[in-house]
Amino acid sequence: MNNLQRLELETKGIKLEQDELSIYLQENDLQPFAEYNPSSASNKKRIYQSTLSVLESIANDVTRMKSVKVDDMTVSDFSDSIQSRIDQLERKVRNLKTDEQLKNESSFFMLFAD
Protein backbone atom coordinates (compact mmCIF):
# COMPACT_ATOMS: atom_id res chain seq x y z
CA MET A 1 0.00 0.00 0.00
CA ASN A 2 1.33 3.43 -0.85
CA ASN A 3 0.75 6.74 0.95
CA LEU A 4 -1.93 7.82 -1.51
CA GLN A 5 -3.93 4.63 -0.95
CA ARG A 6 -3.58 5.07 2.83
CA LEU A 7 -4.89 8.65 2.60
CA GLU A 8 -7.81 7.41 0.49
CA LEU A 9 -8.64 4.98 3.33
CA GLU A 10 -8.77 7.86 5.81
CA THR A 11 -10.88 10.01 3.49
CA LYS A 12 -13.26 7.28 2.33
CA GLY A 13 -16.45 8.76 0.93
CA ILE A 14 -14.80 12.06 0.00
CA LYS A 15 -14.58 12.44 -3.75
CA LEU A 16 -11.26 14.05 -4.67
CA GLU A 17 -8.95 13.43 -7.60
CA GLN A 18 -5.67 11.63 -6.94
CA ASP A 19 -3.81 14.76 -8.06
CA GLU A 20 -5.48 16.77 -5.30
CA LEU A 21 -4.77 14.12 -2.67
CA SER A 22 -1.16 13.97 -3.88
CA ILE A 23 -0.76 17.68 -3.21
CA TYR A 24 -2.05 17.28 0.35
CA LEU A 25 0.49 14.49 0.90
CA GLN A 26 3.36 16.49 -0.59
CA GLU A 27 2.49 19.48 1.61
CA ASN A 28 2.99 17.16 4.58
CA ASP A 29 6.35 15.80 3.34
CA LEU A 30 5.06 12.50 1.95
CA GLN A 31 5.52 11.14 -1.53
CA PRO A 32 2.16 9.85 -2.84
CA PHE A 33 3.47 6.66 -4.44
CA ALA A 34 6.08 5.80 -1.81
CA GLU A 35 5.39 2.70 0.27
CA TYR A 36 3.33 3.39 3.41
CA ASN A 37 5.17 2.25 6.53
CA PRO A 38 2.62 1.47 9.26
CA SER A 39 5.33 1.01 11.89
CA SER A 40 6.66 4.54 11.35
CA ALA A 41 5.16 7.01 13.80
CA SER A 42 6.23 9.92 11.59
CA ASN A 43 4.53 8.44 8.53
CA LYS A 44 1.31 7.84 10.46
CA LYS A 45 1.35 11.39 11.85
CA ARG A 46 1.84 12.86 8.36
CA ILE A 47 -1.05 10.80 6.98
CA TYR A 48 -3.31 12.19 9.71
CA GLN A 49 -2.03 15.72 9.03
CA SER A 50 -2.87 15.24 5.34
CA THR A 51 -6.35 13.98 6.28
CA LEU A 52 -6.81 17.02 8.48
CA SER A 53 -5.84 19.27 5.56
CA VAL A 54 -8.41 17.55 3.33
CA LEU A 55 -11.19 17.97 5.91
CA GLU A 56 -10.30 21.62 6.52
CA SER A 57 -10.49 22.27 2.78
CA ILE A 58 -13.90 20.65 2.61
CA ALA A 59 -15.09 22.68 5.60
CA ASN A 60 -13.97 25.85 3.79
CA ASP A 61 -15.86 24.95 0.60
CA VAL A 62 -18.92 27.22 0.55
CA THR A 63 -20.64 25.22 -2.19
CA ARG A 64 -20.78 22.16 0.08
CA MET A 65 -22.39 24.25 2.82
CA LYS A 66 -25.53 25.14 0.87
CA SER A 67 -28.89 24.58 2.50
CA VAL A 68 -29.42 20.99 1.44
CA LYS A 69 -31.22 18.16 3.17
CA VAL A 70 -30.33 14.58 2.32
CA ASP A 71 -31.71 11.53 4.11
CA ASP A 72 -32.68 13.31 7.33
CA MET A 73 -29.32 15.12 7.52
CA THR A 74 -29.14 18.86 7.01
CA VAL A 75 -26.05 20.83 6.08
CA SER A 76 -25.73 22.08 9.64
CA ASP A 77 -25.45 18.43 10.73
CA PHE A 78 -22.74 17.93 8.12
CA SER A 79 -20.96 21.06 9.29
CA ASP A 80 -21.12 19.96 12.92
CA SER A 81 -19.93 16.47 12.04
CA ILE A 82 -16.99 17.62 9.96
CA GLN A 83 -15.94 20.14 12.63
CA SER A 84 -16.12 17.41 15.26
CA ARG A 85 -13.93 15.15 13.11
CA ILE A 86 -11.45 18.00 12.53
CA ASP A 87 -11.23 18.57 16.29
CA GLN A 88 -10.66 14.84 16.89
CA LEU A 89 -7.90 14.71 14.29
CA GLU A 90 -6.21 17.84 15.66
CA ARG A 91 -6.06 16.24 19.12
CA LYS A 92 -4.78 12.99 17.66
CA VAL A 93 -2.06 14.71 15.60
CA ARG A 94 -0.92 16.74 18.62
CA ASN A 95 -0.62 13.58 20.73
CA LEU A 96 1.17 11.44 18.12
CA LYS A 97 4.93 11.36 18.39
CA THR A 98 7.38 11.23 15.51
CA ASP A 99 10.04 8.55 15.10
CA GLU A 100 12.68 10.98 16.41
CA GLN A 101 10.66 11.77 19.53
CA LEU A 102 10.16 8.06 20.21
CA LYS A 103 13.87 7.38 19.74
CA ASN A 104 14.88 10.17 22.13
CA GLU A 105 12.32 9.15 24.74
CA SER A 106 13.87 7.29 27.63
CA SER A 107 12.23 4.37 29.37
CA PHE A 108 13.06 5.61 32.87
CA PHE A 109 12.59 8.78 34.85
CA MET A 110 14.28 10.39 37.83
CA LEU A 111 12.15 10.29 40.91
CA PHE A 112 14.44 12.48 42.99
CA ALA A 113 16.63 15.32 41.81
CA ASP A 114 19.33 17.24 43.64
DSSP file (Angstrom, degrees, kcal/mol; ACC not computed):
  #  RESIDUE AA STRUCTURE BP1 BP2  ACC     N-H-->O    O-->H-N    N-H-->O    O-->H-N    TCO  KAPPA ALPHA  PHI   PSI    X-CA   Y-CA   Z-CA
    1    1 A M              0   0    0      0, 0.0    35,-2.9     0, 0.0     2,-0.2   0.000 360.0 360.0 360.0 135.0    0.0    0.0    0.0
    2    2 A N  B  >  -A   35   0A   0     33,-0.3     4,-2.1     1,-0.1    33,-0.2  -0.504 360.0 -99.3 -99.0 174.2    1.3    3.4   -0.9
    3    3 A N  H  > S+     0   0    0     31,-2.1     4,-2.3    28,-0.4    30,-0.2   0.857 121.4  54.6 -61.1 -37.1    0.8    6.7    0.9
    4    4 A L  H  > S+     0   0    0     28,-2.5     4,-2.2     1,-0.2    -1,-0.2   0.923 108.7  47.6 -63.8 -44.6   -1.9    7.8   -1.5
    5    5 A Q  H  > S+     0   0    0     27,-0.3     4,-1.6     1,-0.2    -1,-0.2   0.880 111.0  52.2 -63.8 -37.8   -3.9    4.6   -0.9
    6    6 A R  H  X S+     0   0    0     -4,-2.1     4,-1.6     2,-0.2    -2,-0.2   0.899 109.4  49.0 -65.8 -40.4   -3.6    5.1    2.8
    7    7 A L  H  X S+     0   0    0     -4,-2.3     4,-1.8     1,-0.2    -2,-0.2   0.881 107.3  55.5 -65.5 -38.0   -4.9    8.7    2.6
    8    8 A E  H  < S+     0   0    0     -4,-2.2    -1,-0.2     1,-0.2    -2,-0.2   0.851 104.6  54.3 -63.1 -33.5   -7.8    7.4    0.5
    9    9 A L  H >< S+     0   0    0     -4,-1.6     3,-1.0     1,-0.2    -1,-0.2   0.909 110.0  46.3 -63.8 -41.8   -8.6    5.0    3.3
   10   10 A E  H 3< S+     0   0    0     -4,-1.6    -2,-0.2     1,-0.2    -1,-0.2   0.794 117.8  42.8 -70.9 -28.6   -8.8    7.9    5.8
   11   11 A T  T >< S+     0   0    0     -4,-1.8     3,-2.3    -5,-0.1    -1,-0.2  -0.045  80.3 159.8-109.3  30.7  -10.9   10.0    3.5
   12   12 A K  T <   +     0   0    0     -3,-1.0     3,-0.1     1,-0.3    -3,-0.1  -0.274  67.3  25.2 -56.0 133.4  -13.3    7.3    2.3
   13   13 A G  T 3  S+     0   0    0      1,-0.3     2,-0.6    -5,-0.1    -1,-0.3   0.268  94.4 111.0  93.8 -11.3  -16.4    8.8    0.9
   14   14 A I    <   -     0   0    0     -3,-2.3     2,-1.0    -6,-0.2    -1,-0.3  -0.874  64.1-141.2 -99.2 120.2  -14.8   12.1    0.0
   15   15 A K        +     0   0    0     -2,-0.6     2,-0.3    -3,-0.1    -3,-0.1  -0.701  41.5 143.1 -89.0 101.0  -14.6   12.4   -3.8
   16   16 A L        -     0   0    0     -2,-1.0     2,-0.1     3,-0.0    -2,-0.0  -0.977  50.5-107.8-133.5 149.2  -11.3   14.1   -4.7
   17   17 A E     >  -     0   0    0     -2,-0.3     4,-2.1     1,-0.1     3,-0.2  -0.364  29.2-116.9 -70.4 154.3   -9.0   13.4   -7.6
   18   18 A Q  H  > S+     0   0    0      1,-0.2     4,-2.4     2,-0.2     5,-0.1   0.834 115.5  59.7 -61.9 -31.9   -5.7   11.6   -6.9
   19   19 A D  H  > S+     0   0    0      2,-0.2     4,-1.6     1,-0.2    -1,-0.2   0.911 106.4  46.7 -62.1 -41.7   -3.8   14.8   -8.1
   20   20 A E  H  > S+     0   0    0     -3,-0.2     4,-1.8     2,-0.2    -2,-0.2   0.929 112.9  48.0 -66.3 -45.7   -5.5   16.8   -5.3
   21   21 A L  H  X S+     0   0    0     -4,-2.1     4,-2.1     1,-0.2    -1,-0.2   0.872 107.7  57.3 -62.7 -36.0   -4.8   14.1   -2.7
   22   22 A S  H  X S+     0   0    0     -4,-2.4     4,-2.6     1,-0.2    -1,-0.2   0.880 104.1  52.3 -61.9 -38.3   -1.2   14.0   -3.9
   23   23 A I  H  X S+     0   0    0     -4,-1.6     4,-2.4     2,-0.2    -1,-0.2   0.917 107.3  51.5 -64.9 -43.3   -0.8   17.7   -3.2
   24   24 A Y  H  X S+     0   0    0     -4,-1.8     4,-0.7     1,-0.2    -1,-0.2   0.905 112.2  47.4 -59.8 -40.5   -2.0   17.3    0.4
   25   25 A L  H ><>S+     0   0    0     -4,-2.1     5,-2.1     1,-0.2     3,-1.0   0.927 111.2  49.9 -65.7 -45.1    0.5   14.5    0.9
   26   26 A Q  H ><5S+     0   0    0     -4,-2.6     3,-1.6     1,-0.3    -2,-0.2   0.855 104.8  58.1 -64.2 -34.6    3.4   16.5   -0.6
   27   27 A E  H 3<5S+     0   0    0     -4,-2.4    -1,-0.3     1,-0.3    -2,-0.2   0.735 108.0  48.4 -65.7 -21.0    2.5   19.5    1.6
   28   28 A N  T <<5S-     0   0    0     -3,-1.0    -1,-0.3    -4,-0.7    -2,-0.2  -0.006 125.6-100.9-108.3  27.1    3.0   17.2    4.6
   29   29 A D  T < 5S+     0   0    0     -3,-1.6     2,-0.4     1,-0.2    -3,-0.2   0.813  81.7 125.5  61.7  36.9    6.3   15.8    3.3
   30   30 A L      < -     0   0    0     -5,-2.1    -1,-0.2    -8,-0.1    -2,-0.2  -0.977  57.7-133.4-123.6 140.3    5.1   12.5    1.9
   31   31 A Q    >   -     0   0    0     -2,-0.4     3,-1.4     1,-0.1   -28,-0.4  -0.806  19.1-137.6 -89.2 127.8    5.5   11.1   -1.5
   32   32 A P  T 3  S+     0   0    0      0, 0.0   -28,-2.5     0, 0.0   -27,-0.3   0.838  99.0  37.6 -56.3 -39.2    2.2    9.8   -2.8
   33   33 A F  T 3  S+     0   0    0    -30,-0.2     2,-0.2   -31,-0.2     3,-0.1   0.315  89.8 112.0-102.2   9.2    3.5    6.7   -4.4
   34   34 A A  S <  S-     0   0    0     -3,-1.4   -31,-2.1     1,-0.1   -30,-0.2  -0.503  83.0 -88.6 -76.0 152.5    6.1    5.8   -1.8
   35   35 A E  B     -A    2   0A   0    -33,-0.2     2,-0.4    -2,-0.2   -33,-0.3  -0.389  40.3-122.9 -64.3 132.3    5.4    2.7    0.3
   36   36 A Y        -     0   0    0    -35,-2.9    -1,-0.1    -2,-0.1     8,-0.0  -0.634  20.0-154.3 -76.8 130.6    3.3    3.4    3.4
   37   37 A N    >   -     0   0    0     -2,-0.4     3,-1.6     1,-0.1     7,-0.2  -0.875   9.6-172.0-109.3  99.6    5.2    2.2    6.5
   38   38 A P  T 3  S+     0   0    0      0, 0.0    -1,-0.1     0, 0.0     6,-0.1   0.716  84.3  58.3 -66.7 -19.6    2.6    1.5    9.3
   39   39 A S  T 3  S+     0   0    0      4,-0.0     2,-0.7     5,-0.0     3,-0.1   0.540  85.4  94.5 -86.8  -5.0    5.3    1.0   11.9
   40   40 A S    <>  -     0   0    0     -3,-1.6     4,-2.1     1,-0.2     5,-0.2  -0.779  58.8-162.6 -90.2 117.5    6.7    4.5   11.3
   41   41 A A  H  > S+     0   0    0     -2,-0.7     4,-2.3     1,-0.2    -1,-0.2   0.869  92.3  53.2 -64.7 -36.7    5.2    7.0   13.8
   42   42 A S  H  > S+     0   0    0      2,-0.2     4,-2.3     1,-0.2    -1,-0.2   0.911 108.6  48.9 -65.3 -42.6    6.2    9.9   11.6
   43   43 A N  H  > S+     0   0    0      2,-0.2     4,-2.0     1,-0.2    -2,-0.2   0.922 112.1  48.5 -63.3 -44.5    4.5    8.4    8.5
   44   44 A K  H  X S+     0   0    0     -4,-2.1     4,-2.1    -7,-0.2    -1,-0.2   0.908 111.0  50.6 -62.6 -42.5    1.3    7.8   10.5
   45   45 A K  H  X S+     0   0    0     -4,-2.3     4,-2.2     1,-0.2    -1,-0.2   0.898 110.0  50.0 -63.4 -40.5    1.4   11.4   11.8
   46   46 A R  H  X S+     0   0    0     -4,-2.3     4,-2.2     2,-0.2    -1,-0.2   0.851 107.7  53.7 -68.6 -33.9    1.8   12.9    8.4
   47   47 A I  H  X S+     0   0    0     -4,-2.0     4,-2.4     2,-0.2    -1,-0.2   0.940 110.8  46.4 -63.0 -46.1   -1.1   10.8    7.0
   48   48 A Y  H  X S+     0   0    0     -4,-2.1     4,-2.4     1,-0.2    -2,-0.2   0.866 110.8  52.5 -65.4 -35.7   -3.3   12.2    9.7
   49   49 A Q  H  X S+     0   0    0     -4,-2.2     4,-2.0     2,-0.2    -1,-0.2   0.897 109.9  49.1 -65.1 -39.2   -2.0   15.7    9.0
   50   50 A S  H  X S+     0   0    0     -4,-2.2     4,-2.1     2,-0.2    -2,-0.2   0.906 110.5  50.4 -65.2 -41.9   -2.9   15.2    5.3
   51   51 A T  H  X S+     0   0    0     -4,-2.4     4,-2.5     1,-0.2    -2,-0.2   0.909 108.9  52.1 -61.3 -42.6   -6.3   14.0    6.3
   52   52 A L  H  X S+     0   0    0     -4,-2.4     4,-2.4     1,-0.2    -1,-0.2   0.897 108.0  51.6 -60.8 -41.3   -6.8   17.0    8.5
   53   53 A S  H  X S+     0   0    0     -4,-2.0     4,-2.0     2,-0.2    -1,-0.2   0.899 109.4  50.2 -62.2 -41.3   -5.8   19.3    5.6
   54   54 A V  H  X S+     0   0    0     -4,-2.1     4,-2.1     2,-0.2    -2,-0.2   0.942 112.2  46.6 -62.0 -48.1   -8.4   17.6    3.3
   55   55 A L  H  X S+     0   0    0     -4,-2.5     4,-2.5     1,-0.2    -2,-0.2   0.879 110.6  52.3 -64.6 -38.4  -11.2   18.0    5.9
   56   56 A E  H  X S+     0   0    0     -4,-2.4     4,-1.3     2,-0.2    -1,-0.2   0.887 108.9  51.1 -64.8 -37.7  -10.3   21.6    6.5
   57   57 A S  H  < S+     0   0    0     -4,-2.0     4,-0.4     2,-0.2    -2,-0.2   0.906 110.7  48.2 -64.6 -41.2  -10.5   22.3    2.8
   58   58 A I  H >< S+     0   0    0     -4,-2.1     3,-1.3     1,-0.2    -2,-0.2   0.908 109.1  53.2 -65.1 -41.2  -13.9   20.6    2.6
   59   59 A A  H 3< S+     0   0    0     -4,-2.5    -1,-0.2     1,-0.3    -2,-0.2   0.781 108.6  51.2 -65.2 -26.0  -15.1   22.7    5.6
   60   60 A N  T 3< S+     0   0    0     -4,-1.3     2,-0.9    -5,-0.2    -1,-0.3   0.503  83.6 105.1 -87.7  -4.6  -14.0   25.9    3.8
   61   61 A D    X>  -     0   0    0     -3,-1.3     3,-0.8    -4,-0.4     4,-0.6  -0.682  53.6-166.3 -82.8 107.0  -15.9   25.0    0.6
   62   62 A V  G >4 S+     0   0    0     -2,-0.9     3,-1.0     1,-0.2    -1,-0.2   0.820  83.4  62.7 -63.9 -33.2  -18.9   27.2    0.5
   63   63 A T  G >4 S+     0   0    0      1,-0.3     3,-0.8     2,-0.2    -1,-0.2   0.811 101.4  52.0 -66.5 -27.8  -20.6   25.2   -2.2
   64   64 A R  G <4 S+     0   0    0     -3,-0.8    -1,-0.3     1,-0.2    -2,-0.2   0.665 102.5  62.0 -78.2 -15.8  -20.8   22.2    0.1
   65   65 A M  G << S+     0   0    0     -3,-1.0    -1,-0.2    -4,-0.6    -2,-0.2   0.160  74.5 129.4 -98.8  18.3  -22.4   24.2    2.8
   66   66 A K  S <  S-     0   0    0     -3,-0.8     2,-1.5     1,-0.1     9,-0.1  -0.197  78.3 -87.8 -63.9 164.5  -25.5   25.1    0.9
   67   67 A S  S    S+     0   0    0      8,-0.1     2,-0.4     7,-0.1    -1,-0.1  -0.618  73.3 148.4 -78.5  92.8  -28.9   24.6    2.5
   68   68 A V        -     0   0    0     -2,-1.5     7,-0.8    -4,-0.1     2,-0.5  -0.967  34.9-156.6-129.9 142.2  -29.4   21.0    1.4
   69   69 A K  E     +B   74   0B   0     -2,-0.4     2,-0.4     5,-0.2     5,-0.2  -0.983  15.9 173.6-122.6 124.3  -31.2   18.2    3.2
   70   70 A V  E >   -B   73   0B   0      3,-2.5     3,-1.4    -2,-0.5    -2,-0.0  -0.987  66.7 -21.8-132.7 122.2  -30.3   14.6    2.3
   71   71 A D  T 3  S-     0   0    0     -2,-0.4    -1,-0.1     1,-0.3     3,-0.1   0.899 126.1 -46.8  46.7  57.3  -31.7   11.5    4.1
   72   72 A D  T 3  S+     0   0    0      1,-0.2     2,-0.5    -3,-0.0    -1,-0.3   0.658 117.0 111.7  63.5  18.4  -32.7   13.3    7.3
   73   73 A M  E <   -B   70   0B   0     -3,-1.4    -3,-2.5     4,-0.0    -1,-0.2  -0.980  50.8-160.2-124.2 121.1  -29.3   15.1    7.5
   74   74 A T  E  >  -B   69   0B   0     -2,-0.5     4,-1.8    -5,-0.2     3,-0.3  -0.447  34.8-104.3 -91.2 170.5  -29.1   18.9    7.0
   75   75 A V  H  > S+     0   0    0     -7,-0.8     4,-3.2     1,-0.2     5,-0.2   0.850 121.3  59.4 -62.9 -34.6  -26.0   20.8    6.1
   76   76 A S  H  > S+     0   0    0      1,-0.2     4,-2.6     2,-0.2    -1,-0.2   0.887 104.4  51.0 -63.3 -35.6  -25.7   22.1    9.6
   77   77 A D  H  > S+     0   0    0     -3,-0.3     4,-2.6     2,-0.2    -1,-0.2   0.919 111.3  48.0 -63.5 -42.6  -25.5   18.4   10.7
   78   78 A F  H  X S+     0   0    0     -4,-1.8     4,-2.9     2,-0.2     5,-0.3   0.929 111.9  49.5 -62.0 -45.4  -22.7   17.9    8.1
   79   79 A S  H  X S+     0   0    0     -4,-3.2     4,-2.1     1,-0.2    -2,-0.2   0.914 112.8  46.5 -61.2 -44.0  -21.0   21.1    9.3
   80   80 A D  H  X S+     0   0    0     -4,-2.6     4,-2.2    -5,-0.2    -1,-0.2   0.907 113.7  49.4 -64.6 -41.4  -21.1   20.0   12.9
   81   81 A S  H  X S+     0   0    0     -4,-2.6     4,-2.2     2,-0.2    -2,-0.2   0.918 112.0  46.3 -65.6 -44.1  -19.9   16.5   12.0
   82   82 A I  H  X S+     0   0    0     -4,-2.9     4,-2.4     2,-0.2    -1,-0.2   0.884 112.7  50.4 -69.1 -36.3  -17.0   17.6   10.0
   83   83 A Q  H  X S+     0   0    0     -4,-2.1     4,-2.4    -5,-0.3    -1,-0.2   0.892 109.8  51.1 -67.0 -37.8  -15.9   20.1   12.6
   84   84 A S  H  X S+     0   0    0     -4,-2.2     4,-2.2     2,-0.2    -2,-0.2   0.916 111.1  47.8 -62.9 -43.3  -16.1   17.4   15.3
   85   85 A R  H  X S+     0   0    0     -4,-2.2     4,-2.5     2,-0.2    -2,-0.2   0.888 110.3  52.4 -65.8 -39.3  -13.9   15.1   13.1
   86   86 A I  H  X S+     0   0    0     -4,-2.4     4,-2.5     2,-0.2    -2,-0.2   0.925 109.8  49.0 -61.3 -44.7  -11.5   18.0   12.5
   87   87 A D  H  X S+     0   0    0     -4,-2.4     4,-2.1     2,-0.2    -2,-0.2   0.906 111.0  50.2 -61.7 -42.2  -11.2   18.6   16.3
   88   88 A Q  H  X S+     0   0    0     -4,-2.2     4,-2.3     1,-0.2    -2,-0.2   0.927 112.1  47.1 -61.4 -45.1  -10.7   14.8   16.9
   89   89 A L  H  X S+     0   0    0     -4,-2.5     4,-3.0     2,-0.2     5,-0.2   0.887 108.7  54.5 -66.5 -38.3   -7.9   14.7   14.3
   90   90 A E  H  X S+     0   0    0     -4,-2.5     4,-2.3     2,-0.2    -1,-0.2   0.927 110.8  46.0 -60.5 -44.1   -6.2   17.8   15.7
   91   91 A R  H  X S+     0   0    0     -4,-2.1     4,-1.8     2,-0.2    -2,-0.2   0.919 113.6  49.4 -62.6 -43.4   -6.1   16.2   19.1
   92   92 A K  H  X S+     0   0    0     -4,-2.3     4,-1.6     1,-0.2    -2,-0.2   0.919 111.2  48.3 -63.3 -44.7   -4.8   13.0   17.7
   93   93 A V  H  < S+     0   0    0     -4,-3.0    -1,-0.2     1,-0.2    -2,-0.2   0.898 110.4  52.1 -64.0 -41.1   -2.1   14.7   15.6
   94   94 A R  H  < S+     0   0    0     -4,-2.3    -1,-0.2    -5,-0.2    -2,-0.2   0.865 113.1  45.1 -62.8 -35.0   -0.9   16.7   18.6
   95   95 A N  H  < S+     0   0    0     -4,-1.8    -1,-0.2    -5,-0.2    -2,-0.2   0.705  92.3  95.2 -84.7 -20.5   -0.6   13.6   20.7
   96   96 A L     <  -     0   0    0     -4,-1.6     2,-0.3    -5,-0.1   -55,-0.0  -0.482  66.4-143.9 -72.4 140.5    1.2   11.4   18.1
   97   97 A K        -     0   0    0     -2,-0.2   -52,-0.2     1,-0.1     2,-0.1  -0.704  10.3-124.2-100.7 156.1    4.9   11.4   18.4
   98   98 A T     >  -     0   0    0     -2,-0.3     4,-2.1     1,-0.1     5,-0.2  -0.425  32.5-101.2 -88.5 171.4    7.4   11.2   15.5
   99   99 A D  H  > S+     0   0    0      1,-0.2     4,-2.2     2,-0.2     5,-0.2   0.891 123.8  52.3 -59.9 -40.0   10.0    8.6   15.1
  100  100 A E  H  > S+     0   0    0      1,-0.2     4,-2.2     2,-0.2    -1,-0.2   0.904 108.4  49.6 -64.7 -41.8   12.7   11.0   16.4
  101  101 A Q  H  > S+     0   0    0      1,-0.2     4,-0.8     2,-0.2    -1,-0.2   0.892 112.0  48.6 -65.3 -38.4   10.7   11.8   19.5
  102  102 A L  H  < S+     0   0    0     -4,-2.1     3,-0.2     1,-0.2    -1,-0.2   0.876 111.1  50.5 -67.6 -36.9   10.2    8.1   20.2
  103  103 A K  H  < S+     0   0    0     -4,-2.2    -2,-0.2     1,-0.2    -1,-0.2   0.880 112.9  45.5 -68.4 -38.2   13.9    7.4   19.7
  104  104 A N  H  < S+     0   0    0     -4,-2.2     2,-0.4    -5,-0.2    -1,-0.2   0.583  90.4 103.0 -82.1 -10.2   14.9   10.2   22.1
  105  105 A E     <  -     0   0    0     -4,-0.8     2,-0.2    -3,-0.2    -3,-0.0  -0.587  66.2-142.1 -76.9 128.7   12.3    9.2   24.7
  106  106 A S        -     0   0    0     -2,-0.4    -2,-0.1     2,-0.1    -1,-0.0  -0.534   9.8-135.6 -89.7 159.5   13.9    7.3   27.6
  107  107 A S  S    S+     0   0    0     -2,-0.2     2,-0.3     2,-0.0    -1,-0.1   0.304  84.7  53.0 -96.7   8.8   12.2    4.4   29.4
  108  108 A F        -     0   0    0      2,-0.0     2,-0.3     0, 0.0    -2,-0.1  -0.910  64.2-156.4-136.0 165.6   13.1    5.6   32.9
  109  109 A F        -     0   0    0     -2,-0.3     2,-0.6     0, 0.0    -2,-0.0  -0.959  25.7-108.7-139.8 158.8   12.6    8.8   34.8
  110  110 A M        -     0   0    0     -2,-0.3     3,-0.1     1,-0.2    -2,-0.0  -0.789  23.4-172.6 -91.2 123.0   14.3   10.4   37.8
  111  111 A L  S    S+     0   0    0     -2,-0.6     2,-0.4     1,-0.2    -1,-0.2   0.868  74.9  32.4 -81.5 -38.7   12.2   10.3   40.9
  112  112 A F        -     0   0    0      2,-0.0     2,-0.3     0, 0.0    -1,-0.2  -0.951  68.4-169.8-121.5 140.0   14.4   12.5   43.0
  113  113 A A              0   0    0     -2,-0.4     0, 0.0    -3,-0.1     0, 0.0  -0.935 360.0 360.0-125.6 151.3   16.6   15.3   41.8
  114  114 A D              0   0    0     -2,-0.3    -1,-0.0     0, 0.0    -2,-0.0   0.476 360.0 360.0 -74.4 360.0   19.3   17.2   43.6
